[in-house]
Amino acid sequence: MNIGQVLASRATLQGEKVGFIHNEVQLTFAEMNARANSFAQYLLENGLQAGDKIALLCKNNEHVVAAFFGAAKLGIITVVLNYRLQGAELQYIVEHSDAKLLVHDEVFQEVVRQLPITGISTSELQGIYSETASEPIHVTHYHEPILMMYTSGTTGKPKGAMLSHYNLQAASIGLSHTIDWWEQDRFLMVAPFFHIGGFAPLITNVHVGATMILMEDFHPVEAWKAIQEHQITTMMTVPAMLAFMLKTYPMVKSDISSIRNISCGASVVPTPLILGFRQLGIPIQQVYGITEFTGAVSFWKESQNKEKFTSMGKPVMQASVHIVDVETKEPVAQGTVGEIVLSGPQVFVGYYKNEESYQQTVRNGEMYTGDAGYIDEDGFLYVVDRLKDMIISGGENIYSAELEAVLAEHPAVAEVAVVGVPNEQWGEVPRAYIVVKEGEHVTEAEIIAFNKERLASYKSIKEVVFLEQLPRNAVGKILKTHLTVANPV
């Protein structure tokens, strides 16, 4: 089995259908498959072979699609680089991954010159594309890695998670058989391809035959305009994107009648966003996803239970989720918080050059997520917190996510993150970092009082630091490791 053949099959089935739109460029599935075959021929001519690696430093454009599928047809592994990283960070990944060729957008030419790797720009790729390139023939095993995505590295160096042909196909089936994902869809590809939440939909859209509108950079106003212009039916987002879109909609007031739903992940979607989009008539589908699980673990959608929007819903097709005791790893009773453990064909096949970490994460085919959560009586999964974010104060477990959810309800709070800080008496105490809404004012005492009114006293916030913004990584996740050194304002 070869994931590259998914594009070839789609080209056979619907070769004349436009599958990819990027600004003025429109490509049918047949045209994209020809480009992929051309790129595969280029790789062969340059001495690359199965098991070698290429790296991509590109925004969401058609060249990413051609390069990935072309390489995959030969069993050549693609390493997708986060273009928001600094030069030193990119250098680490390029060197660690052993990539032999870097495909990059022209805009990244300067940083590429500093990297120890042969590069070819996407503008140069235009010259290799041919409509007559033959279909490569390469036998691959379905468990062979074909995609490497480096984890965000919020603690220590990023790890290269290896995803196989089978992982990607299973993820596509999981997505398209859990939420409504149709051949007639027009999908706004705005989540970056370097994030699994952007890449898994690429595979799925080719799998089902949906049309993709590729957007290189997210801007809320442009997103609303694209929705109207291209009659977008669905898209994948992160909460920060939804927040900007909700805020700007009254100014744009685009025709949104085509939108059937919007999926959102990377972190918990705040209730006000779900309800705000519900008022616009747009259902939000909340997804719990992990790179090492090839993306989606579970989905909450309104048709499951309209009011359980604080849950992460139910596992995607073919996935299994259960909860174990953090210490003993034994199953816990229903409704009890423990570590979330996953199994299914989406479990990744390794960390590149880091077998020890892989063995710690995957045991007997089951993936230990490091996330704390529970499953309720109706089978809905609730993600409480990262285990490493759990605060132990006076022997009591305090989940920062619970405190964040409460504080986010304060009318003056725009954003909040809670971390544990050392304390001689209690071991750790919770500290809140808060961004105040524009035009609002609130004091530390008011925040603490608000917290105490709603949660047990041992969970009370002990300190509040006000910031102009929270530190985030490239996909919008808050970098809690950076908070304790953030400058108060």
Summary of the structure (lengths in Angstrom):
residues: 489
radius of gyration: 22.8
end to end distance: 55.4
largest distance: 73.2
contacts: 1670
relative contact order: 0.09
helix: 33%
strand: 27%
